[in-house]
Every structure is written in structure tokens, then in C-alpha cells.
């Protein structure tokens, strides 16, 4: 009986240690989640502030929130915007995730971003060019190794050079895919 009581006491001690360890890991995870959210928020607000002044909520962005299950990003409590502003918001949110991944070593998000259609939604040319500039400026500010690829039919003349452009341009005569 005494031997069983000693085993029980040992198991209780191990159980207590494991419970303490689980609690510590949960607290660490909560802190990491809050830190990641703060960094995403910082980058997203900065990117929205860099947008041309077309959407009042972006100009005055003070808080942002997101819900992955409902696929929504809100700016100052609003989540419905013009189609062109939704394109900007979506691209900026993805860029903010990438930036947070580069800033936080523990953030488990690929340091690779492929953005297609950054000039969709009836985007005006100057706004599309401004978004391109914001993405390149963000990329240049990140210290961690990463890659951003964005597809556009209206590249900014400022970036239309071999430093930024890879591959050939497509046109009516020369399609992107040449299948014979």
C-alpha cells in the first residue's frame, strides 16, 4: 500500500509539473498571438495610410481587425468599401501578414507573397502605381529574407526595369503562355 501511495504521490507531482508547463505554454502562446496581431496591425495601418486619399477609413485608419473564418478585414469598424478599395485592403492585408512574418521569427507564415490582380476592381492607374511603390518600399524595409511577386498589367514606369521585372511582357500578339 505504501509503495502505491508513493507512486501516486510521484504521479501527482508529475501531473502538477505538466499542468504548470501547459499553463506557461498557453500564456506564451497568448503573448505571441497578441504580439503578432500588433505587428500585423502596425503594418496594415501604415500601408493603408500610404494609399492615395480615396477611402476616408484608410486615410484615418486607427484600428483594424480581421476574422479568418468570415473572411473579413475591418478598418475603423467598417468592412464594406468600394471594389477598388477592397482590392487595396486585401493586398495590403496580405503584405502586412508577410511583414509580420519577417519581423517575428516565431510567426509561422511563409515569407513569400504572390499577389495577382493588384490593379483589379476598376483601380485607377495612379492608385495601382502607388500600391506598387508601397509594396516595394515595404519589401526594402524588411530585414528577413523574403519574396514578393505581384502581377499587374499596368506596371509603374518607375519599376519597369530588370531590377524589378522578371520575364517577358504579355500582349495581344505575345500571350503569357505560348502553347503550341
HELIX and SHEET records of a PDB file:
HELIX    1   1 UNK A    2  UNK A   50  1                                  49    
HELIX    2   2 UNK A   56  UNK A   59  1                                   4    
HELIX    3   3 UNK A   83  UNK A  103  1                                  21    
HELIX    4   4 UNK A  125  UNK A  141  1                                  17    
HELIX    5   5 UNK A  157  UNK A  159  5                                   3    
SHEET    1   A 2 UNK A  64  UNK A  67  0                                        
SHEET    2   A 2 UNK A  72  UNK A  75 -1                                        
SHEET    1   B 2 UNK A 112  UNK A 115  0                                        
SHEET    2   B 2 UNK A 147  UNK A 150  1                                        
END                                                                             
